Amino acid sequence: MRLTRTVREKILEQNEGFKTQTSYSGKNFSESRMYTISGGKLQIRSVGNTSWSDSRFDDEWIADDEETHRFLYNNLGTLNTDGIE
C-alpha cells in the first residue's frame, strides 16, 4: 500500500481514538512519546529529560506530513486499514 496523502487521511479517519506509546532511554537522555489519532490528525506528546538538572520537557504538537507518514508506515500492521487500497 502506498501511503499517499489520500490514503494517509483515510487511515487517520478510520483509526480515530488510536493510541500508542514509545520510550527511549540513553546515557544522558530519556523520552516517552504518546501518539493519539484524533480529529483526523496525529497528535504527539513528548515527555522526558536530559542530563542537565533543569532539563525536563513536556511538549505537544500536531504531526506534520513527514511525521505522520513515518508513524503510519511504522505502525501499519496495528492500524485498521480495512477497505483502504
mmCIF file of the N, C-alpha and C atoms, coordinates in Angstrom:
data_MODEL
# 
_entry.id   MODEL 
# 
loop_
_atom_site.group_PDB 
_atom_site.id 
_atom_site.type_symbol 
_atom_site.label_atom_id 
_atom_site.label_alt_id 
_atom_site.label_comp_id 
_atom_site.label_asym_id 
_atom_site.label_entity_id 
_atom_site.label_seq_id 
_atom_site.pdbx_PDB_ins_code 
_atom_site.Cartn_x 
_atom_site.Cartn_y 
_atom_site.Cartn_z 
_atom_site.occupancy 
_atom_site.B_iso_or_equiv 
_atom_site.pdbx_formal_charge 
_atom_site.auth_seq_id 
_atom_site.auth_comp_id 
_atom_site.auth_asym_id 
_atom_site.auth_atom_id 
_atom_site.pdbx_PDB_model_num 
ATOM 1   N N  . MET A 1 1  ? 0.852   -1.167 0.000  1.00 0.00 ? 1  MET A N  1 
ATOM 2   C CA . MET A 1 1  ? 0.000   0.000  0.000  1.00 0.00 ? 1  MET A CA 1 
ATOM 3   C C  . MET A 1 1  ? 0.903   1.236  0.000  1.00 0.00 ? 1  MET A C  1 
ATOM 4   N N  . ARG A 1 2  ? 0.659   2.119  -0.946 1.00 0.00 ? 2  ARG A N  1 
ATOM 5   C CA . ARG A 1 2  ? 1.387   3.389  -0.983 1.00 0.00 ? 2  ARG A CA 1 
ATOM 6   C C  . ARG A 1 2  ? 0.700   4.379  -0.063 1.00 0.00 ? 2  ARG A C  1 
ATOM 7   N N  . LEU A 1 3  ? 1.465   5.040  0.766  1.00 0.00 ? 3  LEU A N  1 
ATOM 8   C CA . LEU A 1 3  ? 0.910   5.981  1.734  1.00 0.00 ? 3  LEU A CA 1 
ATOM 9   C C  . LEU A 1 3  ? 0.828   7.392  1.135  1.00 0.00 ? 3  LEU A C  1 
ATOM 10  N N  . THR A 1 4  ? -0.026  7.515  0.128  1.00 0.00 ? 4  THR A N  1 
ATOM 11  C CA . THR A 1 4  ? -0.254  8.828  -0.466 1.00 0.00 ? 4  THR A CA 1 
ATOM 12  C C  . THR A 1 4  ? -1.022  9.690  0.529  1.00 0.00 ? 4  THR A C  1 
ATOM 13  N N  . ARG A 1 5  ? -1.131  10.963 0.252  1.00 0.00 ? 5  ARG A N  1 
ATOM 14  C CA . ARG A 1 5  ? -1.846  11.870 1.147  1.00 0.00 ? 5  ARG A CA 1 
ATOM 15  C C  . ARG A 1 5  ? -3.284  11.393 1.366  1.00 0.00 ? 5  ARG A C  1 
ATOM 16  N N  . THR A 1 6  ? -3.954  10.965 0.304  1.00 0.00 ? 6  THR A N  1 
ATOM 17  C CA . THR A 1 6  ? -5.342  10.490 0.411  1.00 0.00 ? 6  THR A CA 1 
ATOM 18  C C  . THR A 1 6  ? -5.430  9.246  1.282  1.00 0.00 ? 6  THR A C  1 
ATOM 19  N N  . VAL A 1 7  ? -4.515  8.308  1.094  1.00 0.00 ? 7  VAL A N  1 
ATOM 20  C CA . VAL A 1 7  ? -4.500  7.076  1.885  1.00 0.00 ? 7  VAL A CA 1 
ATOM 21  C C  . VAL A 1 7  ? -4.218  7.398  3.347  1.00 0.00 ? 7  VAL A C  1 
ATOM 22  N N  . ARG A 1 8  ? -3.266  8.297  3.613  1.00 0.00 ? 8  ARG A N  1 
ATOM 23  C CA . ARG A 1 8  ? -2.971  8.686  4.997  1.00 0.00 ? 8  ARG A CA 1 
ATOM 24  C C  . ARG A 1 8  ? -4.198  9.285  5.668  1.00 0.00 ? 8  ARG A C  1 
ATOM 25  N N  . GLU A 1 9  ? -4.911  10.154 4.955  1.00 0.00 ? 9  GLU A N  1 
ATOM 26  C CA . GLU A 1 9  ? -6.123  10.767 5.514  1.00 0.00 ? 9  GLU A CA 1 
ATOM 27  C C  . GLU A 1 9  ? -7.176  9.718  5.842  1.00 0.00 ? 9  GLU A C  1 
ATOM 28  N N  . LYS A 1 10 ? -7.359  8.737  4.953  1.00 0.00 ? 10 LYS A N  1 
ATOM 29  C CA . LYS A 1 10 ? -8.341  7.672  5.194  1.00 0.00 ? 10 LYS A CA 1 
ATOM 30  C C  . LYS A 1 10 ? -7.962  6.834  6.412  1.00 0.00 ? 10 LYS A C  1 
ATOM 31  N N  . ILE A 1 11 ? -6.678  6.499  6.518  1.00 0.00 ? 11 ILE A N  1 
ATOM 32  C CA . ILE A 1 11 ? -6.223  5.701  7.665  1.00 0.00 ? 11 ILE A CA 1 
ATOM 33  C C  . ILE A 1 11 ? -6.446  6.465  8.966  1.00 0.00 ? 11 ILE A C  1 
ATOM 34  N N  . LEU A 1 12 ? -6.125  7.759  8.980  1.00 0.00 ? 12 LEU A N  1 
ATOM 35  C CA . LEU A 1 12 ? -6.331  8.562  10.188 1.00 0.00 ? 12 LEU A CA 1 
ATOM 36  C C  . LEU A 1 12 ? -7.810  8.625  10.557 1.00 0.00 ? 12 LEU A C  1 
ATOM 37  N N  . GLU A 1 13 ? -8.682  8.828  9.570  1.00 0.00 ? 13 GLU A N  1 
ATOM 38  C CA . GLU A 1 13 ? -10.123 8.887  9.836  1.00 0.00 ? 13 GLU A CA 1 
ATOM 39  C C  . GLU A 1 13 ? -10.630 7.553  10.371 1.00 0.00 ? 13 GLU A C  1 
ATOM 40  N N  . GLN A 1 14 ? -10.146 6.456  9.815  1.00 0.00 ? 14 GLN A N  1 
ATOM 41  C CA . GLN A 1 14 ? -10.615 5.120  10.173 1.00 0.00 ? 14 GLN A CA 1 
ATOM 42  C C  . GLN A 1 14 ? -10.083 4.665  11.537 1.00 0.00 ? 14 GLN A C  1 
ATOM 43  N N  . ASN A 1 15 ? -9.053  5.315  12.043 1.00 0.00 ? 15 ASN A N  1 
ATOM 44  C CA . ASN A 1 15 ? -8.435  4.899  13.307 1.00 0.00 ? 15 ASN A CA 1 
ATOM 45  C C  . ASN A 1 15 ? -8.586  5.953  14.393 1.00 0.00 ? 15 ASN A C  1 
ATOM 46  N N  . GLU A 1 16 ? -9.660  6.696  14.356 1.00 0.00 ? 16 GLU A N  1 
ATOM 47  C CA . GLU A 1 16 ? -9.961  7.718  15.365 1.00 0.00 ? 16 GLU A CA 1 
ATOM 48  C C  . GLU A 1 16 ? -9.874  7.109  16.765 1.00 0.00 ? 16 GLU A C  1 
ATOM 49  N N  . GLY A 1 17 ? -9.137  7.758  17.655 1.00 0.00 ? 17 GLY A N  1 
ATOM 50  C CA . GLY A 1 17 ? -9.016  7.285  19.028 1.00 0.00 ? 17 GLY A CA 1 
ATOM 51  C C  . GLY A 1 17 ? -7.861  6.326  19.269 1.00 0.00 ? 17 GLY A C  1 
ATOM 52  N N  . PHE A 1 18 ? -7.147  5.938  18.218 1.00 0.00 ? 18 PHE A N  1 
ATOM 53  C CA . PHE A 1 18 ? -5.998  5.035  18.373 1.00 0.00 ? 18 PHE A CA 1 
ATOM 54  C C  . PHE A 1 18 ? -4.911  5.711  19.201 1.00 0.00 ? 18 PHE A C  1 
ATOM 55  N N  . LYS A 1 19 ? -4.332  4.965  20.137 1.00 0.00 ? 19 LYS A N  1 
ATOM 56  C CA . LYS A 1 19 ? -3.260  5.490  20.990 1.00 0.00 ? 19 LYS A CA 1 
ATOM 57  C C  . LYS A 1 19 ? -2.149  4.461  21.091 1.00 0.00 ? 19 LYS A C  1 
ATOM 58  N N  . THR A 1 20 ? -0.927  4.952  21.131 1.00 0.00 ? 20 THR A N  1 
ATOM 59  C CA . THR A 1 20 ? 0.226   4.090  21.363 1.00 0.00 ? 20 THR A CA 1 
ATOM 60  C C  . THR A 1 20 ? 1.334   4.935  21.985 1.00 0.00 ? 20 THR A C  1 
ATOM 61  N N  . GLN A 1 21 ? 2.340   4.260  22.506 1.00 0.00 ? 21 GLN A N  1 
ATOM 62  C CA . GLN A 1 21 ? 3.415   4.959  23.209 1.00 0.00 ? 21 GLN A CA 1 
ATOM 63  C C  . GLN A 1 21 ? 4.751   4.292  22.890 1.00 0.00 ? 21 GLN A C  1 
ATOM 64  N N  . THR A 1 22 ? 5.803   5.106  22.795 1.00 0.00 ? 22 THR A N  1 
ATOM 65  C CA . THR A 1 22 ? 7.154   4.590  22.639 1.00 0.00 ? 22 THR A CA 1 
ATOM 66  C C  . THR A 1 22 ? 8.038   5.203  23.718 1.00 0.00 ? 22 THR A C  1 
ATOM 67  N N  . SER A 1 23 ? 9.124   4.532  24.039 1.00 0.00 ? 23 SER A N  1 
ATOM 68  C CA . SER A 1 23 ? 10.073  5.039  25.029 1.00 0.00 ? 23 SER A CA 1 
ATOM 69  C C  . SER A 1 23 ? 11.486  4.852  24.525 1.00 0.00 ? 23 SER A C  1 
ATOM 70  N N  . TYR A 1 24 ? 12.346  5.770  24.909 1.00 0.00 ? 24 TYR A N  1 
ATOM 71  C CA . TYR A 1 24 ? 13.763  5.676  24.592 1.00 0.00 ? 24 TYR A CA 1 
ATOM 72  C C  . TYR A 1 24 ? 14.548  6.130  25.815 1.00 0.00 ? 24 TYR A C  1 
ATOM 73  N N  . SER A 1 25 ? 15.613  5.416  26.110 1.00 0.00 ? 25 SER A N  1 
ATOM 74  C CA . SER A 1 25 ? 16.471  5.803  27.214 1.00 0.00 ? 25 SER A CA 1 
ATOM 75  C C  . SER A 1 25 ? 17.921  5.559  26.811 1.00 0.00 ? 25 SER A C  1 
ATOM 76  N N  . GLY A 1 26 ? 18.705  6.617  26.886 1.00 0.00 ? 26 GLY A N  1 
ATOM 77  C CA . GLY A 1 26 ? 20.124  6.523  26.573 1.00 0.00 ? 26 GLY A CA 1 
ATOM 78  C C  . GLY A 1 26 ? 20.939  6.988  27.762 1.00 0.00 ? 26 GLY A C  1 
ATOM 79  N N  . LYS A 1 27 ? 22.224  7.201  27.553 1.00 0.00 ? 27 LYS A N  1 
ATOM 80  C CA . LYS A 1 27 ? 23.116  7.574  28.642 1.00 0.00 ? 27 LYS A CA 1 
ATOM 81  C C  . LYS A 1 27 ? 22.718  8.899  29.299 1.00 0.00 ? 27 LYS A C  1 
ATOM 82  N N  . ASN A 1 28 ? 22.428  9.917  28.517 1.00 0.00 ? 28 ASN A N  1 
ATOM 83  C CA . ASN A 1 28 ? 22.106  11.239 29.065 1.00 0.00 ? 28 ASN A CA 1 
ATOM 84  C C  . ASN A 1 28 ? 20.754  11.764 28.608 1.00 0.00 ? 28 ASN A C  1 
ATOM 85  N N  . PHE A 1 29 ? 19.868  10.869 28.183 1.00 0.00 ? 29 PHE A N  1 
ATOM 86  C CA . PHE A 1 29 ? 18.592  11.318 27.625 1.00 0.00 ? 29 PHE A CA 1 
ATOM 87  C C  . PHE A 1 29 ? 17.552  10.221 27.778 1.00 0.00 ? 29 PHE A C  1 
ATOM 88  N N  . SER A 1 30 ? 16.343  10.611 28.153 1.00 0.00 ? 30 SER A N  1 
ATOM 89  C CA . SER A 1 30 ? 15.226  9.664  28.141 1.00 0.00 ? 30 SER A CA 1 
ATOM 90  C C  . SER A 1 30 ? 13.985  10.405 27.655 1.00 0.00 ? 30 SER A C  1 
ATOM 91  N N  . GLU A 1 31 ? 13.136  9.670  26.936 1.00 0.00 ? 31 GLU A N  1 
ATOM 92  C CA . GLU A 1 31 ? 11.939  10.279 26.354 1.00 0.00 ? 31 GLU A CA 1 
ATOM 93  C C  . GLU A 1 31 ? 10.847  9.235  26.204 1.00 0.00 ? 31 GLU A C  1 
ATOM 94  N N  . SER A 1 32 ? 9.618   9.645  26.478 1.00 0.00 ? 32 SER A N  1 
ATOM 95  C CA . SER A 1 32 ? 8.432   8.853  26.173 1.00 0.00 ? 32 SER A CA 1 
ATOM 96  C C  . SER A 1 32 ? 7.588   9.682  25.218 1.00 0.00 ? 32 SER A C  1 
ATOM 97  N N  . ARG A 1 33 ? 7.093   9.026  24.184 1.00 0.00 ? 33 ARG A N  1 
ATOM 98  C CA . ARG A 1 33 ? 6.213   9.706  23.239 1.00 0.00 ? 33 ARG A CA 1 
ATOM 99  C C  . ARG A 1 33 ? 4.871   9.007  23.226 1.00 0.00 ? 33 ARG A C  1 
ATOM 100 N N  . MET A 1 34 ? 3.810   9.803  23.341 1.00 0.00 ? 34 MET A N  1 
ATOM 101 C CA . MET A 1 34 ? 2.460   9.296  23.275 1.00 0.00 ? 34 MET A CA 1 
ATOM 102 C C  . MET A 1 34 ? 1.850   9.795  21.968 1.00 0.00 ? 34 MET A C  1 
ATOM 103 N N  . TYR A 1 35 ? 1.334   8.870  21.178 1.00 0.00 ? 35 TYR A N  1 
ATOM 104 C CA . TYR A 1 35 ? 0.729   9.189  19.890 1.00 0.00 ? 35 TYR A CA 1 
ATOM 105 C C  . TYR A 1 35 ? -0.768  8.935  19.988 1.00 0.00 ? 35 TYR A C  1 
ATOM 106 N N  . THR A 1 36 ? -1.568  9.908  19.525 1.00 0.00 ? 36 THR A N  1 
ATOM 107 C CA . THR A 1 36 ? -3.019  9.790  19.549 1.00 0.00 ? 36 THR A CA 1 
ATOM 108 C C  . THR A 1 36 ? -3.574  10.283 18.222 1.00 0.00 ? 36 THR A C  1 
ATOM 109 N N  . ILE A 1 37 ? -4.481  9.506  17.636 1.00 0.00 ? 37 ILE A N  1 
ATOM 110 C CA . ILE A 1 37 ? -5.165  9.954  16.421 1.00 0.00 ? 37 ILE A CA 1 
ATOM 111 C C  . ILE A 1 37 ? -6.504  10.529 16.854 1.00 0.00 ? 37 ILE A C  1 
ATOM 112 N N  . SER A 1 38 ? -6.700  11.803 16.535 1.00 0.00 ? 38 SER A N  1 
ATOM 113 C CA . SER A 1 38 ? -7.912  12.500 16.942 1.00 0.00 ? 38 SER A CA 1 
ATOM 114 C C  . SER A 1 38 ? -8.244  13.586 15.921 1.00 0.00 ? 38 SER A C  1 
ATOM 115 N N  . GLY A 1 39 ? -9.499  13.639 15.495 1.00 0.00 ? 39 GLY A N  1 
ATOM 116 C CA . GLY A 1 39 ? -9.921  14.668 14.562 1.00 0.00 ? 39 GLY A CA 1 
ATOM 117 C C  . GLY A 1 39 ? -9.224  14.579 13.218 1.00 0.00 ? 39 GLY A C  1 
ATOM 118 N N  . GLY A 1 40 ? -8.831  13.370 12.807 1.00 0.00 ? 40 GLY A N  1 
ATOM 119 C CA . GLY A 1 40 ? -8.156  13.195 11.531 1.00 0.00 ? 40 GLY A CA 1 
ATOM 120 C C  . GLY A 1 40 ? -6.706  13.647 11.538 1.00 0.00 ? 40 GLY A C  1 
ATOM 121 N N  . LYS A 1 41 ? -6.151  13.869 12.709 1.00 0.00 ? 41 LYS A N  1 
ATOM 122 C CA . LYS A 1 41 ? -4.760  14.321 12.846 1.00 0.00 ? 41 LYS A CA 1 
ATOM 123 C C  . LYS A 1 41 ? -4.031  13.420 13.842 1.00 0.00 ? 41 LYS A C  1 
ATOM 124 N N  . LEU A 1 42 ? -2.719  13.373 13.692 1.00 0.00 ? 42 LEU A N  1 
ATOM 125 C CA . LEU A 1 42 ? -1.870  12.645 14.624 1.00 0.00 ? 42 LEU A CA 1 
ATOM 126 C C  . LEU A 1 42 ? -1.304  13.643 15.621 1.00 0.00 ? 42 LEU A C  1 
ATOM 127 N N  . GLN A 1 43 ? -1.610  13.436 16.899 1.00 0.00 ? 43 GLN A N  1 
ATOM 128 C CA . GLN A 1 43 ? -1.105  14.307 17.953 1.00 0.00 ? 43 GLN A CA 1 
ATOM 129 C C  . GLN A 1 43 ? 0.028   13.578 18.669 1.00 0.00 ? 43 GLN A C  1 
ATOM 130 N N  . ILE A 1 44 ? 1.104   14.315 18.952 1.00 0.00 ? 44 ILE A N  1 
ATOM 131 C CA . ILE A 1 44 ? 2.269   13.730 19.604 1.00 0.00 ? 44 ILE A CA 1 
ATOM 132 C C  . ILE A 1 44 ? 2.553   14.503 20.885 1.00 0.00 ? 44 ILE A C  1 
ATOM 133 N N  . ARG A 1 45 ? 2.806   13.763 21.962 1.00 0.00 ? 45 ARG A N  1 
ATOM 134 C CA . ARG A 1 45 ? 3.236   14.364 23.223 1.00 0.00 ? 45 ARG A CA 1 
ATOM 135 C C  . ARG A 1 45 ? 4.562   13.719 23.597 1.00 0.00 ? 45 ARG A C  1 
ATOM 136 N N  . SER A 1 46 ? 5.554   14.537 23.851 1.00 0.00 ? 46 SER A N  1 
ATOM 137 C CA . SER A 1 46 ? 6.891   14.074 24.187 1.00 0.00 ? 46 SER A CA 1 
ATOM 138 C C  . SER A 1 46 ? 7.246   14.543 25.592 1.00 0.00 ? 46 SER A C  1 
ATOM 139 N N  . VAL A 1 47 ? 7.583   13.585 26.467 1.00 0.00 ? 47 VAL A N  1 
ATOM 140 C CA . VAL A 1 47 ? 7.939   13.885 27.853 1.00 0.00 ? 47 VAL A CA 1 
ATOM 141 C C  . VAL A 1 47 ? 9.280   13.221 28.147 1.00 0.00 ? 47 VAL A C  1 
ATOM 142 N N  . GLY A 1 48 ? 10.179  13.971 28.773 1.00 0.00 ? 48 GLY A N  1 
ATOM 143 C CA . GLY A 1 48 ? 11.467  13.365 29.094 1.00 0.00 ? 48 GLY A CA 1 
ATOM 144 C C  . GLY A 1 48 ? 12.400  14.330 29.779 1.00 0.00 ? 48 GLY A C  1 
ATOM 145 N N  . ASN A 1 49 ? 13.677  13.940 29.806 1.00 0.00 ? 49 ASN A N  1 
ATOM 146 C CA . ASN A 1 49 ? 14.705  14.794 30.394 1.00 0.00 ? 49 ASN A CA 1 
ATOM 147 C C  . ASN A 1 49 ? 16.067  14.435 29.832 1.00 0.00 ? 49 ASN A C  1 
ATOM 148 N N  . THR A 1 50 ? 17.023  15.356 30.083 1.00 0.00 ? 50 THR A N  1 
ATOM 149 C CA . THR A 1 50 ? 18.404  15.126 29.691 1.00 0.00 ? 50 THR A CA 1 
ATOM 150 C C  . THR A 1 50 ? 19.262  15.146 30.949 1.00 0.00 ? 50 THR A C  1 
ATOM 151 N N  . SER A 1 51 ? 20.560  15.118 30.791 1.00 0.00 ? 51 SER A N  1 
ATOM 152 C CA . SER A 1 51 ? 21.447  15.055 31.949 1.00 0.00 ? 51 SER A CA 1 
ATOM 153 C C  . SER A 1 51 ? 21.508  16.372 32.722 1.00 0.00 ? 51 SER A C  1 
ATOM 154 N N  . TRP A 1 52 ? 21.066  17.470 32.117 1.00 0.00 ? 52 TRP A N  1 
ATOM 155 C CA . TRP A 1 52 ? 21.063  18.746 32.833 1.00 0.00 ? 52 TRP A CA 1 
ATOM 156 C C  . TRP A 1 52 ? 19.998  18.725 33.914 1.00 0.00 ? 52 TRP A C  1 
ATOM 157 N N  . SER A 1 53 ? 20.266  19.335 35.055 1.00 0.00 ? 53 SER A N  1 
ATOM 158 C CA . SER A 1 53 ? 19.355  19.263 36.204 1.00 0.00 ? 53 SER A CA 1 
ATOM 159 C C  . SER A 1 53 ? 18.001  19.924 35.936 1.00 0.00 ? 53 SER A C  1 
ATOM 160 N N  . ASP A 1 54 ? 17.946  20.924 35.092 1.00 0.00 ? 54 ASP A N  1 
ATOM 161 C CA . ASP A 1 54 ? 16.677  21.621 34.825 1.00 0.00 ? 54 ASP A CA 1 
ATOM 162 C C  . ASP A 1 54 ? 16.173  21.341 33.409 1.00 0.00 ? 54 ASP A C  1 
ATOM 163 N N  . SER A 1 55 ? 16.430  20.169 32.913 1.00 0.00 ? 55 SER A N  1 
ATOM 164 C CA . SER A 1 55 ? 16.169  19.892 31.502 1.00 0.00 ? 55 SER A CA 1 
ATOM 165 C C  . SER A 1 55 ? 14.953  19.008 31.245 1.00 0.00 ? 55 SER A C  1 
ATOM 166 N N  . ARG A 1 56 ? 14.000  19.016 32.126 1.00 0.00 ? 56 ARG A N  1 
ATOM 167 C CA . ARG A 1 56 ? 12.772  18.252 31.883 1.00 0.00 ? 56 ARG A CA 1 
ATOM 168 C C  . ARG A 1 56 ? 11.952  18.952 30.805 1.00 0.00 ? 56 ARG A C  1 
ATOM 169 N N  . PHE A 1 57 ? 11.273  18.156 29.989 1.00 0.00 ? 57 PHE A N  1 
ATOM 170 C CA . PHE A 1 57 ? 10.426  18.752 28.956 1.00 0.00 ? 57 PHE A CA 1 
ATOM 171 C C  . PHE A 1 57 ? 9.121   17.978 28.831 1.00 0.00 ? 57 PHE A C  1 
ATOM 172 N N  . ASP A 1 58 ? 8.115   18.671 28.366 1.00 0.00 ? 58 ASP A N  1 
ATOM 173 C CA . ASP A 1 58 ? 6.784   18.115 28.143 1.00 0.00 ? 58 ASP A CA 1 
ATOM 174 C C  . ASP A 1 58 ? 6.174   18.932 27.008 1.00 0.00 ? 58 ASP A C  1 
ATOM 175 N N  . ASP A 1 59 ? 6.289   18.417 25.790 1.00 0.00 ? 59 ASP A N  1 
ATOM 176 C CA . ASP A 1 59 ? 5.847   19.138 24.600 1.00 0.00 ? 59 ASP A CA 1 
ATOM 177 C C  . ASP A 1 59 ? 4.727   18.390 23.901 1.00 0.00 ? 59 ASP A C  1 
ATOM 178 N N  . GLU A 1 60 ? 3.840   19.151 23.259 1.00 0.00 ? 60 GLU A N  1 
ATOM 179 C CA . GLU A 1 60 ? 2.739   18.576 22.482 1.00 0.00 ? 60 GLU A CA 1 
ATOM 180 C C  . GLU A 1 60 ? 2.645   19.294 21.160 1.00 0.00 ? 60 GLU A C  1 
ATOM 181 N N  . TRP A 1 61 ? 2.362   18.534 20.074 1.00 0.00 ? 61 TRP A N  1 
ATOM 182 C CA . TRP A 1 61 ? 2.179   19.156 18.772 1.00 0.00 ? 61 TRP A CA 1 
ATOM 183 C C  . TRP A 1 61 ? 1.396   18.227 17.853 1.00 0.00 ? 61 TRP A C  1 
ATOM 184 N N  . ILE A 1 62 ? 0.895   18.818 16.763 1.00 0.00 ? 62 ILE A N  1 
ATOM 185 C CA . ILE A 1 62 ? 0.232   18.063 15.698 1.00 0.00 ? 62 ILE A CA 1 
ATOM 186 C C  . ILE A 1 62 ? 1.321   17.664 14.711 1.00 0.00 ? 62 ILE A C  1 
ATOM 187 N N  . ALA A 1 63 ? 1.379   16.391 14.356 1.00 0.00 ? 63 ALA A N  1 
ATOM 188 C CA . ALA A 1 63 ? 2.414   15.891 13.457 1.00 0.00 ? 63 ALA A CA 1 
ATOM 189 C C  . ALA A 1 63 ? 2.275   16.513 12.072 1.00 0.00 ? 63 ALA A C  1 
ATOM 190 N N  . ASP A 1 64 ? 3.422   16.839 11.462 1.00 0.00 ? 64 ASP A N  1 
ATOM 191 C CA . ASP A 1 64 ? 3.406   17.322 10.085 1.00 0.00 ? 64 ASP A CA 1 
ATOM 192 C C  . ASP A 1 64 ? 3.294   16.110 9.151  1.00 0.00 ? 64 ASP A C  1 
ATOM 193 N N  . ASP A 1 65 ? 3.273   16.357 7.842  1.00 0.00 ? 65 ASP A N  1 
ATOM 194 C CA . ASP A 1 65 ? 3.092   15.274 6.870  1.00 0.00 ? 65 ASP A CA 1 
ATOM 195 C C  . ASP A 1 65 ? 4.178   14.205 6.980  1.00 0.00 ? 65 ASP A C  1 
ATOM 196 N N  . GLU A 1 66 ? 5.424   14.631 7.170  1.00 0.00 ? 66 GLU A N  1 
ATOM 197 C CA . GLU A 1 66 ? 6.530   13.671 7.253  1.00 0.00 ? 66 GLU A CA 1 
ATOM 198 C C  . GLU A 1 66 ? 6.423   12.802 8.506  1.00 0.00 ? 66 GLU A C  1 
ATOM 199 N N  . GLU A 1 67 ? 6.129   13.415 9.651  1.00 0.00 ? 67 GLU A N  1 
ATOM 200 C CA . GLU A 1 67 ? 5.980   12.652 10.895 1.00 0.00 ? 67 GLU A CA 1 
ATOM 201 C C  . GLU A 1 67 ? 4.799   11.697 10.802 1.00 0.00 ? 67 GLU A C  1 
ATOM 202 N N  . THR A 1 68 ? 3.691   12.146 10.200 1.00 0.00 ? 68 THR A N  1 
ATOM 203 C CA . THR A 1 68 ? 2.511   11.298 10.040 1.00 0.00 ? 68 THR A CA 1 
ATOM 204 C C  . THR A 1 68 ? 2.832   10.111 9.152  1.00 0.00 ? 68 THR A C  1 
ATOM 205 N N  . HIS A 1 69 ? 3.495   10.358 8.034  1.00 0.00 ? 69 HIS A N  1 
ATOM 206 C CA . HIS A 1 69 ? 3.865   9.286  7.105  1.00 0.00 ? 69 HIS A CA 1 
ATOM 207 C C  . HIS A 1 69 ? 4.733   8.245  7.798  1.00 0.00 ? 69 HIS A C  1 
ATOM 208 N N  . ARG A 1 70 ? 5.756   8.690  8.530  1.00 0.00 ? 70 ARG A N  1 
ATOM 209 C CA . ARG A 1 70 ? 6.664   7.786  9.225  1.00 0.00 ? 70 ARG A CA 1 
ATOM 210 C C  . ARG A 1 70 ? 5.914   6.963  10.273 1.00 0.00 ? 70 ARG A C  1 
ATOM 211 N N  . PHE A 1 71 ? 5.032   7.625  11.046 1.00 0.00 ? 71 PHE A N  1 
ATOM 212 C CA . PHE A 1 71 ? 4.252   6.923  12.068 1.00 0.00 ? 71 PHE A CA 1 
ATOM 213 C C  . PHE A 1 71 ? 3.362   5.859  11.433 1.00 0.00 ? 71 PHE A C  1 
ATOM 214 N N  . LEU A 1 72 ? 2.637   6.225  10.390 1.00 0.00 ? 72 LEU A N  1 
ATOM 215 C CA . LEU A 1 72 ? 1.735   5.271  9.744  1.00 0.00 ? 72 LEU A CA 1 
ATOM 216 C C  . LEU A 1 72 ? 2.514   4.109  9.136  1.00 0.00 ? 72 LEU A C  1 
ATOM 217 N N  . TYR A 1 73 ? 3.637   4.390  8.500  1.00 0.00 ? 73 TYR A N  1 
ATOM 218 C CA . TYR A 1 73 ? 4.470   3.343  7.904  1.00 0.00 ? 73 TYR A CA 1 
ATOM 219 C C  . TYR A 1 73 ? 4.941   2.356  8.980  1.00 0.00 ? 73 TYR A C  1 
ATOM 220 N N  . ASN A 1 74 ? 5.400   2.881  10.104 1.00 0.00 ? 74 ASN A N  1 
ATOM 221 C CA . ASN A 1 74 ? 5.927   2.026  11.179 1.00 0.00 ? 74 ASN A CA 1 
ATOM 222 C C  . ASN A 1 74 ? 4.844   1.275  11.938 1.00 0.00 ? 74 ASN A C  1 
ATOM 223 N N  . ASN A 1 75 ? 3.597   1.746  11.893 1.00 0.00 ? 75 ASN A N  1 
ATOM 224 C CA . ASN A 1 75 ? 2.513   1.134  12.667 1.00 0.00 ? 75 ASN A CA 1 
ATOM 225 C C  . ASN A 1 75 ? 1.413   0.548  11.792 1.00 0.00 ? 75 ASN A C  1 
ATOM 226 N N  . LEU A 1 76 ? 1.673   0.387  10.521 1.00 0.00 ? 76 LEU A N  1 
ATOM 227 C CA . LEU A 1 76 ? 0.651   -0.082 9.584  1.00 0.00 ? 76 LEU A CA 1 
ATOM 228 C C  . LEU A 1 76 ? 0.045   -1.419 10.000 1.00 0.00 ? 76 LEU A C  1 
ATOM 229 N N  . GLY A 1 77 ? 0.847   -2.295 10.586 1.00 0.00 ? 77 GLY A N  1 
ATOM 230 C CA . GLY A 1 77 ? 0.361   -3.612 10.999 1.00 0.00 ? 77 GLY A CA 1 
ATOM 231 C C  . GLY A 1 77 ? -0.614  -3.576 12.164 1.00 0.00 ? 77 GLY A C  1 
ATOM 232 N N  . THR A 1 78 ? -0.611  -2.516 12.958 1.00 0.00 ? 78 THR A N  1 
ATOM 233 C CA . THR A 1 78 ? -1.501  -2.434 14.122 1.00 0.00 ? 78 THR A CA 1 
ATOM 234 C C  . THR A 1 78 ? -2.711  -1.536 13.867 1.00 0.00 ? 78 THR A C  1 
ATOM 235 N N  . LEU A 1 79 ? -2.707  -0.835 12.742 1.00 0.00 ? 79 LEU A N  1 
ATOM 236 C CA . LEU A 1 79 ? -3.827  0.073  12.430 1.00 0.00 ? 79 LEU A CA 1 
ATOM 237 C C  . LEU A 1 79 ? -4.869  -0.639 11.580 1.00 0.00 ? 79 LEU A C  1 
ATOM 238 N N  . ASN A 1 80 ? -6.109  -0.169 11.651 1.00 0.00 ? 80 ASN A N  1 
ATOM 239 C CA . ASN A 1 80 ? -7.199  -0.701 10.852 1.00 0.00 ? 80 ASN A CA 1 
ATOM 240 C C  . ASN A 1 80 ? -7.112  -0.109 9.442  1.00 0.00 ? 80 ASN A C  1 
ATOM 241 N N  . THR A 1 81 ? -6.809  -0.951 8.454  1.00 0.00 ? 81 THR A N  1 
ATOM 242 C CA . THR A 1 81 ? -6.729  -0.494 7.061  1.00 0.00 ? 81 THR A CA 1 
ATOM 243 C C  . THR A 1 81 ? -7.757  -1.194 6.183  1.00 0.00 ? 81 THR A C  1 
ATOM 244 N N  . ASP A 1 82 ? -8.780  -1.766 6.785  1.00 0.00 ? 82 ASP A N  1 
ATOM 245 C CA . ASP A 1 82 ? -9.804  -2.483 6.028  1.00 0.00 ? 82 ASP A CA 1 
ATOM 246 C C  . ASP A 1 82 ? -10.434 -1.569 4.979  1.00 0.00 ? 82 ASP A C  1 
ATOM 247 N N  . GLY A 1 83 ? -10.467 -2.035 3.750  1.00 0.00 ? 83 GLY A N  1 
ATOM 248 C CA . GLY A 1 83 ? -11.123 -1.304 2.671  1.00 0.00 ? 83 GLY A CA 1 
ATOM 249 C C  . GLY A 1 83 ? -10.305 -0.173 2.078  1.00 0.00 ? 83 GLY A C  1 
ATOM 250 N N  . ILE A 1 84 ? -9.091  0.014  2.538  1.00 0.00 ? 84 ILE A N  1 
ATOM 251 C CA . ILE A 1 84 ? -8.239  1.087  2.004  1.00 0.00 ? 84 ILE A CA 1 
ATOM 252 C C  . ILE A 1 84 ? -7.222  0.451  1.058  1.00 0.00 ? 84 ILE A C  1 
ATOM 253 N N  . GLU A 1 85 ? -7.146  0.997  -0.135 1.00 0.00 ? 85 GLU A N  1 
ATOM 254 C CA . GLU A 1 85 ? -6.202  0.455  -1.133 1.00 0.00 ? 85 GLU A CA 1 
ATOM 255 C C  . GLU A 1 85 ? -5.150  1.468  -1.472 1.00 0.00 ? 85 GLU A C  1 
# 
